[in-house]
Amino acid sequence: MATHKCFCDTGLLFENCCGLYLQQNQKAPSALALMRSRYSAYATHNADYLLETTYISERKYYSKADILKWATANKWQKLEILSLTENTVEFKAYFLDTNQKPQTHYEFSTFKFENDAWFYVDGKFE
């Protein structure tokens, strides 16, 4: 496997960062780590991980096909963390859409810790 910097902009190698959660089945140790790994999952088109890390009661609102379509339609450029608490992360994700136009996705995400794992619950968008 080629070593490259992680998609989530920590500056670490993917295998030492989000790769631990996406490929090694480790649990993200914090809401921030989970949020970063979910961004990397979009960048690597890992819809299974995105569904698995969504809080169980919220999963019915998502489909793997839709997640994969959104992940693959866009070219993920960079992640910017704006603020965080123990269970929230405010961020901007920058991407190029299908027309190669720069777009910004703003979200204030809420996470929940249950059964020794962090899960994405929902997000407020602008």
Contacts in CASP RR format, 6 or more apart in sequence:
PFRMAT RR
TARGET T0000
AUTHOR 0000-0000-0000
METHOD contacts of the structure
MODEL  1
MATHKCFCDTGLLFENCCGLYLQQNQKAPSALALMRSRYSAYATHNADYL
LETTYISERKYYSKADILKWATANKWQKLEILSLTENTVEFKAYFLDTNQ
KPQTHYEFSTFKFENDAWFYVDGKFE
1 15 0 8 1.000
3 13 0 8 1.000
3 14 0 8 1.000
3 15 0 8 1.000
4 13 0 8 1.000
4 14 0 8 1.000
5 11 0 8 1.000
5 12 0 8 1.000
5 13 0 8 1.000
5 14 0 8 1.000
6 12 0 8 1.000
6 13 0 8 1.000
6 14 0 8 1.000
6 16 0 8 1.000
6 17 0 8 1.000
6 18 0 8 1.000
6 19 0 8 1.000
6 36 0 8 1.000
6 40 0 8 1.000
7 14 0 8 1.000
7 18 0 8 1.000
7 39 0 8 1.000
7 40 0 8 1.000
7 43 0 8 1.000
7 44 0 8 1.000
7 76 0 8 1.000
7 79 0 8 1.000
8 17 0 8 1.000
8 18 0 8 1.000
8 36 0 8 1.000
8 37 0 8 1.000
8 39 0 8 1.000
8 40 0 8 1.000
8 79 0 8 1.000
9 78 0 8 1.000
9 79 0 8 1.000
9 80 0 8 1.000
10 17 0 8 1.000
10 36 0 8 1.000
11 17 0 8 1.000
14 40 0 8 1.000
15 23 0 8 1.000
17 36 0 8 1.000
17 40 0 8 1.000
18 36 0 8 1.000
18 37 0 8 1.000
18 39 0 8 1.000
18 40 0 8 1.000
18 41 0 8 1.000
19 37 0 8 1.000
19 40 0 8 1.000
20 26 0 8 1.000
21 27 0 8 1.000
21 28 0 8 1.000
21 33 0 8 1.000
21 34 0 8 1.000
21 37 0 8 1.000
21 49 0 8 1.000
22 37 0 8 1.000
22 40 0 8 1.000
22 41 0 8 1.000
22 44 0 8 1.000
22 46 0 8 1.000
22 49 0 8 1.000
27 116 0 8 1.000
27 117 0 8 1.000
27 118 0 8 1.000
28 34 0 8 1.000
28 36 0 8 1.000
28 37 0 8 1.000
28 53 0 8 1.000
28 117 0 8 1.000
28 118 0 8 1.000
29 118 0 8 1.000
30 86 0 8 1.000
30 118 0 8 1.000
31 84 0 8 1.000
31 85 0 8 1.000
31 86 0 8 1.000
31 87 0 8 1.000
31 88 0 8 1.000
31 89 0 8 1.000
31 109 0 8 1.000
31 111 0 8 1.000
31 113 0 8 1.000
31 118 0 8 1.000
32 81 0 8 1.000
32 84 0 8 1.000
32 89 0 8 1.000
33 118 0 8 1.000
34 53 0 8 1.000
34 111 0 8 1.000
34 118 0 8 1.000
34 119 0 8 1.000
34 120 0 8 1.000
35 89 0 8 1.000
35 91 0 8 1.000
35 109 0 8 1.000
35 111 0 8 1.000
35 120 0 8 1.000
36 79 0 8 1.000
37 49 0 8 1.000
37 53 0 8 1.000
38 49 0 8 1.000
38 50 0 8 1.000
38 53 0 8 1.000
38 120 0 8 1.000
39 76 0 8 1.000
39 79 0 8 1.000
39 91 0 8 1.000
39 93 0 8 1.000
40 46 0 8 1.000
41 47 0 8 1.000
41 49 0 8 1.000
41 50 0 8 1.000
41 53 0 8 1.000
41 71 0 8 1.000
42 50 0 8 1.000
42 70 0 8 1.000
42 71 0 8 1.000
42 74 0 8 1.000
42 76 0 8 1.000
42 93 0 8 1.000
43 71 0 8 1.000
43 76 0 8 1.000
45 68 0 8 1.000
45 71 0 8 1.000
45 72 0 8 1.000
46 71 0 8 1.000
47 64 0 8 1.000
47 67 0 8 1.000
47 68 0 8 1.000
47 71 0 8 1.000
48 64 0 8 1.000
50 62 0 8 1.000
50 67 0 8 1.000
50 71 0 8 1.000
51 59 0 8 1.000
51 62 0 8 1.000
51 64 0 8 1.000
51 67 0 8 1.000
53 117 0 8 1.000
53 118 0 8 1.000
53 119 0 8 1.000
53 120 0 8 1.000
54 62 0 8 1.000
54 119 0 8 1.000
54 120 0 8 1.000
55 112 0 8 1.000
55 114 0 8 1.000
55 119 0 8 1.000
55 120 0 8 1.000
55 121 0 8 1.000
56 119 0 8 1.000
58 120 0 8 1.000
58 121 0 8 1.000
58 122 0 8 1.000
73 97 0 8 1.000
73 98 0 8 1.000
74 95 0 8 1.000
74 96 0 8 1.000
74 97 0 8 1.000
74 98 0 8 1.000
74 103 0 8 1.000
75 95 0 8 1.000
75 96 0 8 1.000
75 100 0 8 1.000
76 93 0 8 1.000
76 94 0 8 1.000
76 95 0 8 1.000
77 94 0 8 1.000
77 95 0 8 1.000
77 96 0 8 1.000
77 102 0 8 1.000
78 93 0 8 1.000
78 94 0 8 1.000
79 91 0 8 1.000
79 92 0 8 1.000
79 93 0 8 1.000
79 94 0 8 1.000
80 91 0 8 1.000
80 92 0 8 1.000
80 93 0 8 1.000
80 94 0 8 1.000
81 89 0 8 1.000
81 90 0 8 1.000
81 91 0 8 1.000
82 90 0 8 1.000
82 91 0 8 1.000
82 92 0 8 1.000
83 89 0 8 1.000
83 90 0 8 1.000
84 90 0 8 1.000
87 110 0 8 1.000
87 111 0 8 1.000
87 112 0 8 1.000
87 113 0 8 1.000
88 108 0 8 1.000
88 109 0 8 1.000
88 110 0 8 1.000
88 111 0 8 1.000
89 108 0 8 1.000
89 109 0 8 1.000
89 111 0 8 1.000
90 107 0 8 1.000
90 108 0 8 1.000
90 109 0 8 1.000
91 106 0 8 1.000
91 107 0 8 1.000
91 109 0 8 1.000
92 104 0 8 1.000
92 105 0 8 1.000
92 106 0 8 1.000
92 107 0 8 1.000
93 104 0 8 1.000
93 105 0 8 1.000
93 107 0 8 1.000
94 102 0 8 1.000
94 103 0 8 1.000
94 104 0 8 1.000
94 105 0 8 1.000
95 102 0 8 1.000
95 103 0 8 1.000
95 105 0 8 1.000
96 102 0 8 1.000
96 103 0 8 1.000
97 103 0 8 1.000
105 125 0 8 1.000
106 125 0 8 1.000
106 126 0 8 1.000
107 123 0 8 1.000
107 124 0 8 1.000
107 125 0 8 1.000
108 123 0 8 1.000
108 124 0 8 1.000
109 120 0 8 1.000
109 121 0 8 1.000
109 122 0 8 1.000
109 123 0 8 1.000
110 120 0 8 1.000
110 121 0 8 1.000
110 122 0 8 1.000
110 123 0 8 1.000
111 118 0 8 1.000
111 119 0 8 1.000
111 120 0 8 1.000
111 121 0 8 1.000
112 118 0 8 1.000
112 119 0 8 1.000
112 121 0 8 1.000
113 119 0 8 1.000
END
